[in-house]
């Protein structure tokens, strides 16, 4: 026999206890171990919610609750706008085997009316809700993680082969601020691999071309351009406001410069390098793993490691390595997964072999070792044997 709404509510009250907002606040402040479930719609949750609450809309409760609360003995406090939906949701959970379920009478309105603390999450625009909808579905990202990305700052050293795919994927993912350092102009020979740039931009500064492409893909991104060469004189000022540095250069002086500056600033350095058909990627995270100098205490002799211009490079290779750099950057920003700290991915595209090599911190490393001797930035072109000690100048920062 069909039941009226009143009958359903009366039956729910027999199964699910109701607490007032004051009672809930007292239990939470005493550390009772209860989990808060907000069963309102996502739009309501975004406008404001109790601190620490999990959003599980009533319409998806049956499908999602076992993922967020797998232990059915966990004490649960449910709330909605006024106390009706949470009471009915509580009965559903009881039927599913959850043994300790309470509904907050008066709901979120009663909580706010009583003067208790509430929080409001990052306010996404309607366009952002659509753009990042696939991220919202991922538990490891969700709306909280996407808000982190939109408020993050990543600096790319170079807008060339590695910087191009990395910049595109970071922009698409919604990294809010991207700095790009490059003093070069777009050349026709770049277009075989540097997908940030187009045929009609040959001769334009790479940073301007990169900004146009990035903002064409995602206008959310604030692109800060640095049409300059990084050097010991300017790099500390450039990187100081960024959360992560992504190194996409192709020369040893810049790699040592970026490594040392990131270590001294405590900023993660997402490294990538390519040569003909081979590539590698790693994360040098100060205080959590080895640095670039642990692998290469000394640079190779001048001319021993030719550049892409001299040795050539398969056009798709930087797409693989730069994408891995973008992925590692997102993992660091979100605080998820296991970044390539103390590990290096090695790509051989001719044999299609991908290996992960274990890296160890060198206790004798001149930068991050037990007795460091490199305590300030130096002349890196002189260090790499590219200039006599009496000369001076900047460092190239573009592949």
ZIVEN-V961324 format. One record per helix or strand. SS is the DSSP state (helix for helix, strand for strand). FROM is the first residue (numbers start at 1). LEN is the number of residues. Records with the same first field share a line. If there is no record, write none. Layout:
SS=FROM-LEN ; FROM-LEN
This chain:
helix=5-11 ; 21-9 ; 42-6 ; 58-11 ; 84-12 ; 107-7 ; 126-6 ; 133-5 ; 142-9 ; 161-13 ; 188-5 ; 199-3 ; 206-12 ; 235-5 ; 252-14 ; 292-4 ; 308-4 ; 317-18 ; 380-4
strand=17-3 ; 35-4 ; 49-1 ; 54-2 ; 76-4 ; 101-4 ; 119-1 ; 153-5 ; 177-5 ; 185-1 ; 205-1 ; 222-5 ; 244-4 ; 268-9 ; 278-7 ; 313-1 ; 341-1 ; 343-6 ; 353-6
